[in-house]
């Protein structure tokens, strides 16, 4: 079967994925960048060319970026709906990551400390929901958290509350949905880190008279720093750009930046501003990403 | 969350921590992870459109599901998109992984590695938006491609290729290169080495890459929302549209069917992997025994 196959030379093997990425990643990014520096078009053209049709002079327009940070000419700096949406996205992403850490750390810890024979099954059980539709799992929370939903019925049945507590379309439902979806992203790197830990260090701490609580804080947690940071960033980075969960579980006041980009593009039809917002979003992602690579890079190198 | 500090008996605390608290915590988090799935499975069989009261067993929502043309059409579109995406991602992911693992030095390696990893961290909204701009530009310039099936596949494959690359890369790095060298020493040509040695060795990873990108594609809302054309809606898009409006137990029925399908695929895949591993271990053991026997007789 293989004998008539043309020898895949190095150039061919590199060329195929390179060409694909050039067309579907690099080129779209250039177009995105380009449109963010031009004026909004008139009538059917969504944007103007970067050169003046009469004179042919090139000129970059920074107004799209300015309008993100400043409300109108001479308006207050940083008091725009865009900045608010960015800050809100970062805020929710931060809380999501924190909640995932608080729930996920003990969880990963106990999986890592369980007998080696059951660990694969326990991990598989973390991954299984991940393979079923993310959208459907988020949708289910809508039914669980609704005013007439299961949770409220249980709370009322137990007499904890007399009337339904509004949880859906609030910060609570947003954070429950986000934490739920991103928890595996926290658990897996933490587990990978904790399972490698040398338990003899803990035993040494016990032998020297430390309480388990102190040993946990002074030995286990510092040793798993790389895992904590990796997990935190793996949750934080995608959570900032989350689009679906706020749309389904968030209220009208919880609009995040992904939604704002969408609305600028399709509702306001302001392509240059939508692209400028997207470019700023990329810039925002790069900071936590740099932190992530800094720490995981450190962890990958053997320490002496 | 953490055990209280006042405890003075480390051994007791340790036992308590490891046994009961740990088990309780695991159970609670698993309950949290599986609660929505359980909820949907149960209420998909409910006889009325109610979310809190189970009023009786019924298959009416499954029946409603099969009669919903939007869902049925969306399902077939999603299957097509996901199948093509899965194959393309597995192939391109193999290429990309091969390039990153085997070609340590070539011009533009840093750019390549950056480009192939970037979709993993880019917000989906940004990927969707930039690809939409490319497709609109291409359509204005060449009149192709029409927004729909093909453009969605392009978008999903960009993401699927990166995830596929990660899976195949780890497999390729774990692979023992000495078998390839042995094959080459025995006169196999490079492409023979690739197809007869390398490919079978990383096949598990390629299959995993296919399954992963199939799932990602089958589940994707955001990129499809940007890249689909009028009247072309994948299953997640249809569900997303319904979900924003309110409760529809047909969606629970769809979810239940999906959960069943995923469970079957995952279990089959794990059984297959376990069997492969066992077979390999047996072969290695047999080879070792033969070798030992040879050493014993020659000694």
HADDOCK unambig.tbl for C-alpha pairs under 7 A between the chains (distance, minus, plus):
assign (segid A and resid 2 and name CA) (segid B and resid 191 and name CA) 6.98 0.50 0.50
assign (segid A and resid 2 and name CA) (segid B and resid 192 and name CA) 6.05 0.50 0.50
assign (segid A and resid 2 and name CA) (segid B and resid 195 and name CA) 6.63 0.50 0.50
assign (segid A and resid 3 and name CA) (segid B and resid 192 and name CA) 6.94 0.50 0.50
assign (segid A and resid 7 and name CA) (segid B and resid 191 and name CA) 5.61 0.50 0.50
assign (segid A and resid 8 and name CA) (segid B and resid 191 and name CA) 6.77 0.50 0.50
assign (segid A and resid 13 and name CA) (segid B and resid 95 and name CA) 6.13 0.50 0.50
assign (segid A and resid 13 and name CA) (segid B and resid 99 and name CA) 6.88 0.50 0.50
assign (segid A and resid 14 and name CA) (segid B and resid 99 and name CA) 5.95 0.50 0.50
assign (segid A and resid 17 and name CA) (segid B and resid 92 and name CA) 5.99 0.50 0.50
assign (segid A and resid 17 and name CA) (segid B and resid 95 and name CA) 6.30 0.50 0.50
assign (segid A and resid 17 and name CA) (segid B and resid 96 and name CA) 5.85 0.50 0.50
assign (segid A and resid 18 and name CA) (segid B and resid 112 and name CA) 6.73 0.50 0.50
assign (segid A and resid 21 and name CA) (segid B and resid 115 and name CA) 6.64 0.50 0.50
assign (segid A and resid 24 and name CA) (segid B and resid 131 and name CA) 6.92 0.50 0.50
assign (segid A and resid 24 and name CA) (segid B and resid 158 and name CA) 6.83 0.50 0.50
assign (segid A and resid 25 and name CA) (segid B and resid 115 and name CA) 6.98 0.50 0.50
assign (segid A and resid 28 and name CA) (segid B and resid 130 and name CA) 4.89 0.50 0.50
assign (segid A and resid 28 and name CA) (segid B and resid 131 and name CA) 5.51 0.50 0.50
assign (segid A and resid 28 and name CA) (segid B and resid 133 and name CA) 6.62 0.50 0.50
assign (segid A and resid 28 and name CA) (segid B and resid 134 and name CA) 5.17 0.50 0.50
assign (segid A and resid 29 and name CA) (segid B and resid 130 and name CA) 5.92 0.50 0.50
assign (segid A and resid 31 and name CA) (segid B and resid 133 and name CA) 6.82 0.50 0.50
assign (segid A and resid 31 and name CA) (segid B and resid 134 and name CA) 6.93 0.50 0.50
assign (segid A and resid 32 and name CA) (segid B and resid 130 and name CA) 5.54 0.50 0.50
assign (segid A and resid 107 and name CA) (segid B and resid 25 and name CA) 6.57 0.50 0.50
assign (segid A and resid 107 and name CA) (segid B and resid 26 and name CA) 5.80 0.50 0.50
assign (segid A and resid 110 and name CA) (segid B and resid 22 and name CA) 5.63 0.50 0.50
assign (segid A and resid 131 and name CA) (segid B and resid 215 and name CA) 6.77 0.50 0.50
assign (segid A and resid 131 and name CA) (segid B and resid 262 and name CA) 6.89 0.50 0.50
assign (segid A and resid 132 and name CA) (segid B and resid 258 and name CA) 6.82 0.50 0.50
assign (segid A and resid 132 and name CA) (segid B and resid 259 and name CA) 5.94 0.50 0.50
assign (segid A and resid 132 and name CA) (segid B and resid 262 and name CA) 6.33 0.50 0.50
assign (segid A and resid 133 and name CA) (segid B and resid 219 and name CA) 5.53 0.50 0.50
assign (segid A and resid 134 and name CA) (segid B and resid 219 and name CA) 6.67 0.50 0.50
assign (segid A and resid 135 and name CA) (segid B and resid 219 and name CA) 6.93 0.50 0.50
assign (segid A and resid 136 and name CA) (segid B and resid 255 and name CA) 6.32 0.50 0.50
assign (segid A and resid 137 and name CA) (segid B and resid 36 and name CA) 5.82 0.50 0.50
assign (segid A and resid 137 and name CA) (segid B and resid 37 and name CA) 6.66 0.50 0.50
assign (segid A and resid 139 and name CA) (segid B and resid 243 and name CA) 6.50 0.50 0.50
assign (segid A and resid 140 and name CA) (segid B and resid 36 and name CA) 5.27 0.50 0.50
assign (segid A and resid 140 and name CA) (segid B and resid 40 and name CA) 6.35 0.50 0.50
assign (segid A and resid 141 and name CA) (segid B and resid 36 and name CA) 6.30 0.50 0.50
assign (segid A and resid 143 and name CA) (segid B and resid 51 and name CA) 6.02 0.50 0.50
assign (segid A and resid 143 and name CA) (segid B and resid 247 and name CA) 6.95 0.50 0.50
assign (segid A and resid 148 and name CA) (segid B and resid 52 and name CA) 6.54 0.50 0.50
assign (segid A and resid 149 and name CA) (segid B and resid 51 and name CA) 5.55 0.50 0.50
assign (segid A and resid 149 and name CA) (segid B and resid 52 and name CA) 5.01 0.50 0.50
assign (segid A and resid 150 and name CA) (segid B and resid 51 and name CA) 6.52 0.50 0.50
assign (segid A and resid 150 and name CA) (segid B and resid 52 and name CA) 4.43 0.50 0.50
assign (segid A and resid 153 and name CA) (segid B and resid 52 and name CA) 6.53 0.50 0.50
assign (segid A and resid 180 and name CA) (segid B and resid 33 and name CA) 6.87 0.50 0.50
assign (segid A and resid 211 and name CA) (segid B and resid 10 and name CA) 5.48 0.50 0.50
assign (segid A and resid 212 and name CA) (segid B and resid 10 and name CA) 6.06 0.50 0.50
assign (segid A and resid 212 and name CA) (segid B and resid 14 and name CA) 6.32 0.50 0.50
assign (segid A and resid 213 and name CA) (segid B and resid 3 and name CA) 6.66 0.50 0.50
assign (segid A and resid 213 and name CA) (segid B and resid 5 and name CA) 6.58 0.50 0.50
assign (segid A and resid 237 and name CA) (segid B and resid 121 and name CA) 6.85 0.50 0.50
assign (segid A and resid 238 and name CA) (segid B and resid 121 and name CA) 6.71 0.50 0.50
assign (segid A and resid 238 and name CA) (segid B and resid 123 and name CA) 6.16 0.50 0.50
assign (segid A and resid 241 and name CA) (segid B and resid 123 and name CA) 5.02 0.50 0.50
assign (segid A and resid 241 and name CA) (segid B and resid 125 and name CA) 7.00 0.50 0.50
assign (segid A and resid 248 and name CA) (segid B and resid 244 and name CA) 5.89 0.50 0.50
assign (segid A and resid 258 and name CA) (segid B and resid 125 and name CA) 5.99 0.50 0.50
assign (segid A and resid 278 and name CA) (segid B and resid 126 and name CA) 5.79 0.50 0.50
